[in-house]
Amino acid sequence: GHPPERLKDYVASVKTFGLKREDFLAIVDGMEMDVPQDIRAPDLATLDLYCDRVASAVGRLSVRVFGLPEDDGIQLAHHLGRALQLTNILRDIDEDAGLGRLYLPREWLWHAGITNNDPARVTADRALPKVCAPLAERAKMHFQKSDEIMKRNSRRAVRAPRIMSKYYRAILDLLIARGFAAPRAPVRVSKAAKIGILLRYAII
């Protein structure tokens, strides 16, 4: 009710779209998870919390602006946020390791016989694909759930999330086709594929 001067421009949007204070705070909390110490092999519950804070919370704010119904909007943010963030994690394994970070879940590392949590050693381990495969399957499940939600809502309301979904799903498919054994060449969605996504879901 008493915003500081630098935030006054946000007041109208917060009121118009019913944006929730807890979602803004969740985003800050998510960023802070990377600050005290680098994330290394979080357990599955912590990884899911991280995904919720840095991705799904952004989605919960966004779907209100897009005009989705409350329940479907929250569910879409839950599933698509996690799908996008897990895809990011799989795409950026080597980049994150260079920063001293490892977002792959501890339980699945152990299941693959990887007991070290040093990012450089984990990313070089021959068993790494055994960790990445189930994470890719989890991302695919979240993409599928988000597609189901978008199909039952107006095309206009889901235009932006659908574009994000199709683009990131293309990245995930490229990662799966390439595999996760070292060395891992970067993957990129082609310009033609990007244009195709925009033509199909944004314009036509």
C-alpha positions in Angstrom: 0.0 0.0 0.0 3.0 2.3 0.4 5.4 1.5 -2.5 8.8 3.2 -2.6 9.3 5.7 -5.5 11.2 3.3 -7.6 8.4 0.7 -7.6 5.4 3.0 -8.1 5.2 2.1 -11.8 4.4 -1.5 -10.8 1.4 -0.6 -8.7 -1.1 -0.4 -11.5 0.0 -3.8 -12.9 -0.1 -5.5 -9.5 -3.7 -4.3 -9.0 -4.9 -4.8 -12.5 -3.7 -8.4 -12.8 -3.9 -9.4 -9.2 -0.2 -10.3 -8.9 0.7 -12.0 -5.7 3.4 -10.8 -3.3 4.5 -14.3 -2.5 5.3 -15.0 -6.1 7.7 -12.0 -6.3 9.3 -13.1 -3.0 9.6 -16.7 -4.3 11.7 -15.4 -7.3 14.0 -13.6 -4.9 14.3 -16.7 -2.7 15.1 -18.7 -5.8 18.0 -16.4 -6.7 19.2 -16.4 -3.2 19.5 -20.2 -3.3 22.5 -19.7 -5.6 24.2 -17.0 -3.5 25.4 -18.4 -0.1 27.1 -21.2 -1.8 27.1 -22.8 -5.2 24.3 -25.4 -5.6 25.9 -28.9 -5.9 23.8 -32.0 -6.3 20.7 -30.9 -4.5 18.2 -33.6 -3.4 15.1 -34.0 -5.5 13.0 -32.0 -3.1 15.4 -29.0 -3.1 15.7 -29.2 -6.9 12.0 -29.0 -7.3 11.8 -26.1 -4.9 14.5 -24.3 -6.9 12.5 -24.9 -10.1 9.4 -23.6 -8.5 11.0 -20.4 -7.3 13.1 -19.5 -10.3 10.7 -20.6 -13.0 7.2 -21.5 -11.9 6.8 -18.4 -9.8 7.6 -16.3 -12.9 4.9 -18.3 -14.6 2.4 -17.7 -11.9 2.8 -14.0 -12.4 2.8 -14.3 -16.1 -0.4 -16.4 -16.5 -2.3 -13.7 -14.7 -1.2 -11.2 -17.2 -2.1 -13.6 -20.1 -5.6 -13.9 -18.7 -5.7 -17.7 -18.0 -8.3 -19.0 -15.5 -6.9 -19.2 -12.0 -6.7 -23.0 -11.6 -5.4 -23.7 -15.1 -2.9 -20.8 -14.8 -1.4 -22.1 -11.6 -1.1 -25.6 -13.1 0.4 -24.4 -16.3 3.0 -22.4 -14.4 3.8 -25.4 -12.3 4.4 -27.8 -15.2 5.8 -25.4 -17.9 8.1 -23.7 -15.4 9.6 -27.0 -14.4 9.8 -28.2 -18.0 11.7 -25.1 -19.0 14.1 -25.1 -16.0 14.9 -28.8 -16.2 15.7 -28.3 -19.9 18.0 -25.4 -18.9 19.8 -27.6 -16.4 20.3 -30.3 -19.0 21.5 -27.8 -21.6 23.8 -25.9 -19.3 25.5 -28.9 -17.5 29.0 -27.9 -18.7 28.5 -24.1 -18.3 27.2 -24.5 -14.8 30.1 -26.8 -13.9 32.5 -24.1 -15.0 30.8 -21.9 -12.4 31.1 -24.5 -9.7 27.4 -25.5 -9.9 25.8 -28.9 -10.3 22.0 -29.0 -10.4 21.6 -32.7 -11.1 19.8 -34.5 -8.3 21.8 -36.3 -5.6 19.6 -39.4 -5.5 20.0 -40.0 -9.2 23.8 -39.4 -9.1 24.1 -42.0 -6.4 21.8 -44.4 -8.3 24.2 -44.1 -11.3 27.2 -44.8 -9.0 28.4 -41.2 -8.9 29.2 -40.3 -5.3 31.3 -37.3 -5.9 29.7 -33.8 -6.1 32.6 -32.0 -7.7 31.0 -30.5 -10.9 34.1 -31.0 -13.1 34.4 -34.7 -12.1 30.7 -35.4 -12.4 30.4 -33.9 -15.9 33.4 -36.1 -17.0 31.9 -39.3 -15.5 30.9 -41.9 -18.0 27.8 -42.7 -16.0 26.4 -39.2 -16.4 23.9 -40.2 -19.1 22.2 -42.4 -16.6 21.5 -39.3 -14.5 20.4 -37.1 -17.4 18.0 -39.6 -19.0 15.4 -39.6 -16.2 15.7 -35.9 -15.8 14.9 -35.5 -19.5 11.9 -37.9 -19.1 10.7 -35.7 -16.2 10.9 -32.6 -18.4 9.0 -34.4 -21.1 6.2 -35.3 -18.7 5.9 -31.6 -17.6 5.8 -30.5 -21.2 3.0 -33.0 -21.9 1.0 -31.8 -18.9 1.4 -28.2 -19.9 0.3 -29.0 -23.5 -2.9 -30.6 -22.1 -3.7 -27.4 -20.1 -3.0 -25.1 -23.1 -5.2 -27.2 -25.4 -8.2 -26.4 -23.3 -7.6 -22.7 -23.1 -8.0 -19.9 -25.7 -5.2 -19.7 -28.3 -4.7 -16.0 -27.4 -4.3 -16.6 -23.7 -1.6 -19.3 -24.2 0.2 -17.8 -27.2 3.3 -16.8 -25.2 3.6 -19.9 -23.1 3.0 -22.1 -26.1 5.9 -20.4 -28.0 8.2 -20.9 -25.0 7.1 -24.5 -24.7 7.7 -25.3 -28.4 11.1 -23.6 -28.4 12.3 -25.3 -25.3 10.9 -28.7 -26.3 12.9 -28.4 -29.5 16.0 -27.8 -27.4 15.2 -30.8 -25.2 14.7 -33.0 -28.3 18.1 -31.9 -29.6 19.7 -32.7 -26.3 18.2 -36.2 -26.2 19.3 -36.8 -29.8 22.8 -35.7 -29.1 23.1 -37.6 -25.9 24.8 -36.6 -22.6 28.1 -38.4 -22.8 31.2 -36.2 -22.9 32.2 -34.4 -25.0 28.9 -32.6 -25.4 28.6 -30.2 -28.3 26.3 -27.2 -27.7 22.8 -27.6 -29.3 21.0 -24.8 -31.0 17.5 -24.5 -32.5 18.0 -23.6 -36.2 16.8 -20.2 -37.5 14.3 -22.0 -39.7 12.8 -23.9 -36.8 12.5 -20.7 -34.8 10.7 -19.0 -37.6 8.4 -22.0 -38.0 7.5 -21.8 -34.3 6.7 -18.1 -34.6 4.7 -18.5 -37.8 2.6 -21.4 -36.4 2.0 -20.2 -32.9 2.3 -16.4 -32.9 1.1 -15.2 -36.3 -1.1 -17.7 -38.1 
